[in-house]
Every structure is written in C-alpha cells, then in structure tokens.
C-alpha cells in the first residue's frame, strides 16, 4: 500500500467503532489497491469527503503535536485533495 494511504488507513482505524463511514473507508482501503491518494479521493462520495474533512483536521493536528512531521505531511496530502 502506498505510504500516504497507509497513514490514512491508520488514522481511520481510530474511528471505526464510532463512525460507519470511517469503517467503510477503512475496508475500501484494505480491499482496493489504489495507486495513490488521488485515485482514492476520486472514488469518494460527498458524505465520505465530509467525514474525512472532519477527521483529517484532528489527525493532522495530533501528528503536529507529536512532532511527527512526516505523518502530518502525508495526511495533509490527502486533506488538500478533498477540496
């Protein structure tokens, strides 16, 4: 799996129990072999984009707080594509 999508999948795993959309996206990342984050984002519905938009802000902020610049940068790549 492409590194950026790996970070995204790991972030989604934090929300599986509380959010059905996150669980669906997690499973999609597991099953599909997306070549890159752009391909994944093009496959999203409006509802999925809204949910990702919400959690990505939290996950990027958390990565920055933990001084994990690589993770923050990789997640930000996905976040920017949502718009």
Secondary structure, DSSP 8 states (H G I E B T S, - for coil): --HHHHHHHHHHGGGTTT-HHHHHHHHHHHHS--SSHHHHHHT--HHHHHHHHHHHHHHHHHHHHTT-HHHHHHHHHHHHHT-
